[in-house]
Amino acid sequence: MESPCILVCSIDMVTGYCFGCGRTRDEIGAWTLYSSDERRAIMAELPARLATVERKPRRETRRARMARERDEA
């Protein structure tokens, strides 16, 4: 299944978009329920959405946590 997820799972509280992929919480939650055409339509909007996210995540991202845990092991 196509997905824009890059494991940077943190939502910008100003825009409501994920810092990593640009989707909203609702879109992330319903992603597997969308048709391929619906997913592609959302993915076409993501570059413009990500351009509006200027701040960095306020917490450790999933990718950073996984890397840190791997390095600590």
PyMOL CGO cylinders between C-alpha atoms (Angstrom):
from pymol import cmd
from pymol.cgo import CYLINDER

trace = [
    CYLINDER, 0.00, 0.00, 0.00, 1.29, 3.45, -0.88, 0.3, 1, 1, 1, 1, 1, 1,
    CYLINDER, 1.29, 3.45, -0.88, 2.12, 5.63, 2.10, 0.3, 1, 1, 1, 1, 1, 1,
    CYLINDER, 2.12, 5.63, 2.10, 3.98, 8.93, 2.52, 0.3, 1, 1, 1, 1, 1, 1,
    CYLINDER, 3.98, 8.93, 2.52, 4.99, 8.00, 6.07, 0.3, 1, 1, 1, 1, 1, 1,
    CYLINDER, 4.99, 8.00, 6.07, 8.68, 8.54, 6.81, 0.3, 1, 1, 1, 1, 1, 1,
    CYLINDER, 8.68, 8.54, 6.81, 8.45, 7.66, 10.53, 0.3, 1, 1, 1, 1, 1, 1,
    CYLINDER, 8.45, 7.66, 10.53, 8.55, 11.28, 11.68, 0.3, 1, 1, 1, 1, 1, 1,
    CYLINDER, 8.55, 11.28, 11.68, 5.30, 11.00, 13.57, 0.3, 1, 1, 1, 1, 1, 1,
    CYLINDER, 5.30, 11.00, 13.57, 4.62, 14.34, 15.20, 0.3, 1, 1, 1, 1, 1, 1,
    CYLINDER, 4.62, 14.34, 15.20, 1.75, 16.72, 14.52, 0.3, 1, 1, 1, 1, 1, 1,
    CYLINDER, 1.75, 16.72, 14.52, 2.28, 20.46, 14.15, 0.3, 1, 1, 1, 1, 1, 1,
    CYLINDER, 2.28, 20.46, 14.15, -0.28, 22.00, 16.49, 0.3, 1, 1, 1, 1, 1, 1,
    CYLINDER, -0.28, 22.00, 16.49, -0.58, 25.13, 14.32, 0.3, 1, 1, 1, 1, 1, 1,
    CYLINDER, -0.58, 25.13, 14.32, -1.33, 23.52, 10.94, 0.3, 1, 1, 1, 1, 1, 1,
    CYLINDER, -1.33, 23.52, 10.94, -2.55, 20.11, 12.10, 0.3, 1, 1, 1, 1, 1, 1,
    CYLINDER, -2.55, 20.11, 12.10, -0.17, 18.41, 9.66, 0.3, 1, 1, 1, 1, 1, 1,
    CYLINDER, -0.17, 18.41, 9.66, 2.37, 15.72, 10.46, 0.3, 1, 1, 1, 1, 1, 1,
    CYLINDER, 2.37, 15.72, 10.46, 5.91, 17.12, 10.30, 0.3, 1, 1, 1, 1, 1, 1,
    CYLINDER, 5.91, 17.12, 10.30, 7.04, 14.04, 8.37, 0.3, 1, 1, 1, 1, 1, 1,
    CYLINDER, 7.04, 14.04, 8.37, 4.35, 13.32, 5.82, 0.3, 1, 1, 1, 1, 1, 1,
    CYLINDER, 4.35, 13.32, 5.82, 1.96, 16.28, 5.86, 0.3, 1, 1, 1, 1, 1, 1,
    CYLINDER, 1.96, 16.28, 5.86, -1.18, 14.28, 6.58, 0.3, 1, 1, 1, 1, 1, 1,
    CYLINDER, -1.18, 14.28, 6.58, -3.73, 15.17, 9.24, 0.3, 1, 1, 1, 1, 1, 1,
    CYLINDER, -3.73, 15.17, 9.24, -4.47, 12.89, 12.20, 0.3, 1, 1, 1, 1, 1, 1,
    CYLINDER, -4.47, 12.89, 12.20, -7.75, 11.87, 10.56, 0.3, 1, 1, 1, 1, 1, 1,
    CYLINDER, -7.75, 11.87, 10.56, -6.03, 11.02, 7.29, 0.3, 1, 1, 1, 1, 1, 1,
    CYLINDER, -6.03, 11.02, 7.29, -3.36, 8.99, 9.07, 0.3, 1, 1, 1, 1, 1, 1,
    CYLINDER, -3.36, 8.99, 9.07, -6.01, 7.08, 11.03, 0.3, 1, 1, 1, 1, 1, 1,
    CYLINDER, -6.01, 7.08, 11.03, -8.15, 6.32, 8.00, 0.3, 1, 1, 1, 1, 1, 1,
    CYLINDER, -8.15, 6.32, 8.00, -5.29, 5.72, 5.53, 0.3, 1, 1, 1, 1, 1, 1,
    CYLINDER, -5.29, 5.72, 5.53, -5.97, 1.99, 5.11, 0.3, 1, 1, 1, 1, 1, 1,
    CYLINDER, -5.97, 1.99, 5.11, -9.66, 2.71, 4.44, 0.3, 1, 1, 1, 1, 1, 1,
    CYLINDER, -9.66, 2.71, 4.44, -9.01, 5.04, 1.50, 0.3, 1, 1, 1, 1, 1, 1,
    CYLINDER, -9.01, 5.04, 1.50, -9.00, 3.81, -2.07, 0.3, 1, 1, 1, 1, 1, 1,
    CYLINDER, -9.00, 3.81, -2.07, -5.78, 4.07, -4.10, 0.3, 1, 1, 1, 1, 1, 1,
    CYLINDER, -5.78, 4.07, -4.10, -7.23, 7.09, -5.92, 0.3, 1, 1, 1, 1, 1, 1,
    CYLINDER, -7.23, 7.09, -5.92, -8.07, 8.81, -2.63, 0.3, 1, 1, 1, 1, 1, 1,
    CYLINDER, -8.07, 8.81, -2.63, -4.58, 8.15, -1.27, 0.3, 1, 1, 1, 1, 1, 1,
    CYLINDER, -4.58, 8.15, -1.27, -2.97, 9.51, -4.44, 0.3, 1, 1, 1, 1, 1, 1,
    CYLINDER, -2.97, 9.51, -4.44, -5.14, 12.65, -4.29, 0.3, 1, 1, 1, 1, 1, 1,
    CYLINDER, -5.14, 12.65, -4.29, -4.06, 13.31, -0.70, 0.3, 1, 1, 1, 1, 1, 1,
    CYLINDER, -4.06, 13.31, -0.70, -0.41, 12.59, -1.53, 0.3, 1, 1, 1, 1, 1, 1,
    CYLINDER, -0.41, 12.59, -1.53, -0.57, 15.14, -4.35, 0.3, 1, 1, 1, 1, 1, 1,
    CYLINDER, -0.57, 15.14, -4.35, -1.43, 17.83, -1.76, 0.3, 1, 1, 1, 1, 1, 1,
    CYLINDER, -1.43, 17.83, -1.76, 1.33, 16.93, 0.69, 0.3, 1, 1, 1, 1, 1, 1,
    CYLINDER, 1.33, 16.93, 0.69, 4.24, 18.96, -0.76, 0.3, 1, 1, 1, 1, 1, 1,
    CYLINDER, 4.24, 18.96, -0.76, 2.20, 22.16, -0.49, 0.3, 1, 1, 1, 1, 1, 1,
    CYLINDER, 2.20, 22.16, -0.49, 1.13, 21.28, 3.04, 0.3, 1, 1, 1, 1, 1, 1,
    CYLINDER, 1.13, 21.28, 3.04, 4.68, 20.52, 4.16, 0.3, 1, 1, 1, 1, 1, 1,
    CYLINDER, 4.68, 20.52, 4.16, 5.77, 23.91, 2.83, 0.3, 1, 1, 1, 1, 1, 1,
    CYLINDER, 5.77, 23.91, 2.83, 3.49, 25.52, 5.45, 0.3, 1, 1, 1, 1, 1, 1,
    CYLINDER, 3.49, 25.52, 5.45, 5.07, 23.63, 8.37, 0.3, 1, 1, 1, 1, 1, 1,
    CYLINDER, 5.07, 23.63, 8.37, 7.91, 25.84, 9.58, 0.3, 1, 1, 1, 1, 1, 1,
    CYLINDER, 7.91, 25.84, 9.58, 8.52, 24.64, 13.09, 0.3, 1, 1, 1, 1, 1, 1,
    CYLINDER, 8.52, 24.64, 13.09, 10.32, 21.51, 14.15, 0.3, 1, 1, 1, 1, 1, 1,
    CYLINDER, 10.32, 21.51, 14.15, 8.66, 18.81, 16.27, 0.3, 1, 1, 1, 1, 1, 1,
    CYLINDER, 8.66, 18.81, 16.27, 8.63, 19.57, 19.97, 0.3, 1, 1, 1, 1, 1, 1,
    CYLINDER, 8.63, 19.57, 19.97, 9.25, 15.97, 20.94, 0.3, 1, 1, 1, 1, 1, 1,
    CYLINDER, 9.25, 15.97, 20.94, 11.50, 13.16, 19.85, 0.3, 1, 1, 1, 1, 1, 1,
    CYLINDER, 11.50, 13.16, 19.85, 10.28, 11.66, 16.60, 0.3, 1, 1, 1, 1, 1, 1,
    CYLINDER, 10.28, 11.66, 16.60, 9.70, 7.96, 16.16, 0.3, 1, 1, 1, 1, 1, 1,
    CYLINDER, 9.70, 7.96, 16.16, 12.62, 7.69, 13.74, 0.3, 1, 1, 1, 1, 1, 1,
    CYLINDER, 12.62, 7.69, 13.74, 14.97, 9.46, 16.15, 0.3, 1, 1, 1, 1, 1, 1,
    CYLINDER, 14.97, 9.46, 16.15, 13.82, 7.26, 19.05, 0.3, 1, 1, 1, 1, 1, 1,
    CYLINDER, 13.82, 7.26, 19.05, 14.32, 4.07, 17.01, 0.3, 1, 1, 1, 1, 1, 1,
    CYLINDER, 14.32, 4.07, 17.01, 17.83, 5.19, 16.00, 0.3, 1, 1, 1, 1, 1, 1,
    CYLINDER, 17.83, 5.19, 16.00, 18.72, 6.11, 19.58, 0.3, 1, 1, 1, 1, 1, 1,
    CYLINDER, 18.72, 6.11, 19.58, 17.45, 2.77, 20.91, 0.3, 1, 1, 1, 1, 1, 1,
    CYLINDER, 17.45, 2.77, 20.91, 19.38, 0.89, 18.20, 0.3, 1, 1, 1, 1, 1, 1,
    CYLINDER, 19.38, 0.89, 18.20, 22.57, 2.78, 19.09, 0.3, 1, 1, 1, 1, 1, 1,
    CYLINDER, 22.57, 2.78, 19.09, 22.10, 2.10, 22.80, 0.3, 1, 1, 1, 1, 1, 1,
    CYLINDER, 22.10, 2.10, 22.80, 21.67, -1.65, 22.26, 0.3, 1, 1, 1, 1, 1, 1,
]
cmd.load_cgo(trace, "trace")
